[in-house]
Structures are given as C-alpha cells and as structure tokens.
C-alpha cells in the first residue's frame, strides 16, 4: 500500500456479505511467536461466532471491496469482581499482509470503534495477547491518543495435555487422596448449574453459562462430573471439539523451533512429555476442556476429571486437551505435575477509554474460558 492511501480505506460493521473476505484474511494471517498459528473459521465466520454464544460485532476495513483489516468484540455476561457484568472481549484483530505496517489503518479502526462503543453498553472489556508477540504488545501499550488504554492485569496459561499411553497416567489420580469420586451415569443439569453458579463468581471473567449451553456440553456425551459422599455434584468438566467450525492451523515455526522440531518430536514420542509439533498446514486436533469446575481448595480432583475425559477424546480423534487457567491457579500446577503439558502463555489486558472500564480486577483468579476467546 502506498503512502497516504490509508485515506481510501473505509470502515463498516460486517454482515454476512463480508463472510468470505473475513475468512480469507483469517487464513492468510498468522499469530506471531515460536509457533505461528492461523486461527480460522471455516466454513462460515458468522456461524462460528454464533456457536461461541453471546453477541459478536465485527468491524472491517475495506479498500475498494477487499477486506484489509478486521477486528471483533464478543459481548456476554461474565463475572467481574464477584458480580455479573456485561463484558466485551476483543479478538480477531488482523491486518492484511498487503497492508503490513500500516498502523494508521489500525488507529482509524479504533477511532471508528470508539464511535460505536456507547451502543455496546459494556461494563468492562478485556483482551489477550500472546506473551511472545512483543510487536503487538508494544503497539497496544503505546498509549496513542486515538487508541484505548490497554492495561496488563495478569497471565493466562494454555495447557496442552497430550492424549496417549504416556500422558494418560491413571496413577496420577490414584495417588491423590480425595473426598470425591468420578461419577458414572446421568445427572440432572440443574445440579450441574448449581455447582457452576457456586464456583464461577469466584473467578474473574468467568462466563455466566446458560442452562442451554451446559445442556449442549453435557448431552454431547463427552463430560465428566465429581460427586461428594452425599451425592451432590461438586465438580464438572466437558470436552468441546470446535474443529467443525473453528480451527487452529500451524502456519509455521520460528527458525529456532524449526531446527529443534524433529528432536522435540522424537523426545516427546520416546518419553511421553509435551505435545508433538506437527507439520505446517496441519489442523491441530485439540479439544477444549470447558468448563472445568473443581471443589474449592482441592486442585487434585482436576486430574480425576481430565482422566475421565480421555477415552471420549480418543474416540473423537483428539490429540490433546486445551485448558486455560490463571498462572496463579493451583490447578495449573497440578496439571503440569501430573500431565507435563506444553504451556502457552498469554497476557491479559483490560481495555477502554473511560475510568469505569478500568475498574481494577480485585485479585481473584482469572478464568475467562479460552474456548470462548
């Protein structure tokens, strides 16, 4: 793009006529880092957003009829500082390679976004950025006048637990003494909802799940739950395989990791530690563990629930389970000790132009559910 041509770019709220252009831009864009990922929404971007729930508004920048930039905000009720709040999550920010480095387009896009901001009526807004994407962090934290303020508030760990004979490790759960056991058979969804409501408000940005959403997770047949001695549900976990509508594709690796990949895969296959690094172009065979609810103060039961999902995951051809937890969450440490997962780090930010949006998180552990991001 030649200098000054940014003025020819116009901005609009996307509709279904933009679906193909958005999907093309997502396919061609990669998230920088040692592992370069292309996050895609095939066969339909808008159908994928509907699957994730909430309400999604997507802004596109058009040069003629070509979409050269895209960004979205998904709004749903989440817990913030212990209360239900109308919460926005900023995602899918992509700039076309043909317009690489044109930060003036991004700034104008944010200016357009600010004009729309009041109609979204949000209480709080947040986003996430890969910890090793230094370029994006510098841009977002630059405090440019037309940009919203991005304030880092913590670190989220995405734990990729490999499924296989080396990583299942059923002994990892048997060695823990626990008051609870993994239950078999059906349970009332109302009992699961009661368990969720009791647990979720203790976390920052945890979604306020609807009964319909939990019924979808539970009735899929890929869920597990814990019961206490009195028969009450005290823990719940389910698999969500999003590949039919949302895919993570390996676009490439950094030079260092490309050289190291064959040795890593050999070591992983031999010892059973870590997740295999597939060839570029591969759709990752991941499923999300969501929601993951465990009894307060008893992170050991996390391993019981994860092992309870392993057989279902294998039957679906899933190679690894993705679990997103606050870096401070003791459950993350438990998973790392028991399953030796690959760890992917993300920085979380509050976003906004007003002081109200910047109400500081009160120190609760963050659990925004990576399946919804």
Secondary structure, 3 states (H helix, E strand, C coil): CCCCHHHHCEEEECCHHHHHHHHHHHHHCCECCCEEEEEECCCCHHHHHHHHCCEEEEEEEEECCEEEEEEEEEEEEEEECCEEEEEEEEEEEEECHHHCCCHHHHHHHHHHHHHHHHHHCCCEEEEEEECCCHHHHHHHCCCCCCCCEEEEEEEEEEEEEECCCCCCCCHHHHCCCCCCEEECCCCCHHHHHHHHHHHHCCCECCECCCHHHHHHHHHCCCEEEEECCCCCEEEEEEEECCCCCCEEEEEEECHHHHHHHHHHHHHHHHHCCCCCCCCCCCECCEEEEEEEECCCCCCCHHHHHHHHHHHHHHHCCCCEEEEEEECCCHHHHHHHHHHCCEEEEEEEEEEECCCCCCCCCCCCCECCCHHHC
